[in-house]
Amino acid sequence: MRLDLALEVNKPDAITSQSSAGAKAYFNKWAESNKLCMMIMRLSMDKTIKNSIPQCDNAKDYLAVVSKKFVVFDKAEKSNYMRLLTTTTYDGTTGVREYVMRMTNLAMRLRDMKVDIPDSYLVWLILESLPDQFSALKTYYNVVKGEWGLDEMTAIVVQQEEMMQKSKTESAHMVTHNHSEGERKFYKGNRINQNGNKGGNFNNSKPQFKHKNEDMKGKCFWCQKKGHVKKD
């Protein structure tokens, strides 16, 4: 049995007692095909669209009504895809390759709706939607002779992003390394030695203290030396 029979031919005349065996068999095939087509369309259709379509038991007529409804939906969908294609910008949350593929998919959907999106325009549009980090690449594209194909442009922007990420990682590593070196020099030059003083070198010698009695005895009246006292 051909499943799409009811979608291609009109409903045959109703069978009667005078109908031939061939006519009866053909009608039964159409009725079975019509039943299956109606079930598939209703099960696969969005509820909002399904509720907006009048009740109909003929698969071919039902499909014609649905097609008329979708003329309006196609315009809304086309407008939505055009808006997304012209306003979407790359924010870096995904890789630039995935972003290019998403933009290309939008263009393919518009082409299916008979909207002409040339590859050259799509390449320019994608490059313009990239952030300022790709400004040098945009400038180069505008001055270079010839056009980039979609695959060529994708390879170039992916390579550019990988180079920027590598450069960013190396810069962060250098800053961290210099910061660590500065901390080591700071602590090395401000260590506290065993005498309780700050300095880079430790002094292991014992502190020198004057004998307490030398200062206590005062100065001799006759010889003017410390250590003993003769007042007069």
Residue pairs with C-beta under 8 A, 6 or more apart in sequence:
1 29
1 32
1 33
2 29
2 33
3 33
3 36
3 37
4 33
4 37
5 29
5 30
5 33
6 30
6 33
6 34
6 37
6 58
6 59
6 60
7 33
7 37
7 59
7 60
7 63
8 60
9 30
9 60
10 60
11 30
11 34
11 58
11 60
12 23
12 26
12 27
12 30
13 23
13 27
14 27
15 23
15 24
15 27
19 27
33 59
34 57
34 58
34 59
37 59
38 57
38 59
38 62
41 59
41 62
41 63
41 66
42 50
45 66
49 66
49 69
49 73
52 69
53 62
53 65
53 66
53 69
54 65
56 62
56 65
74 113
77 113
78 110
78 113
78 115
81 106
81 109
81 110
81 113
82 110
82 115
84 106
85 103
85 106
85 107
85 110
85 117
85 125
86 125
88 102
88 103
88 106
88 129
89 129
89 130
89 131
90 96
90 99
90 129
90 130
90 131
91 131
92 131
95 158
95 161
96 130
96 157
96 158
96 161
97 154
97 158
99 126
100 126
100 150
100 153
100 154
100 157
103 122
103 125
103 126
103 129
104 122
104 150
107 117
107 122
110 117
111 117
119 149
119 150
120 147
122 150
123 147
123 148
123 149
123 150
123 153
124 141
126 153
126 157
127 134
127 137
127 138
127 141
127 153
127 157
128 138
130 137
130 138
130 157
133 164
134 157
134 160
137 156
137 157
137 160
141 148
148 156
188 200
189 200
190 198
191 198
191 199
191 200
191 202
192 198
193 199
193 201
193 202
193 203
194 202
194 203
194 204
195 203
195 207
214 226
214 227
215 226
217 226
217 227
217 228
217 229
218 226
218 229
219 225
219 226
219 229
220 226
220 227
220 228
220 229
220 230
221 229
221 230
221 231
221 232
222 230
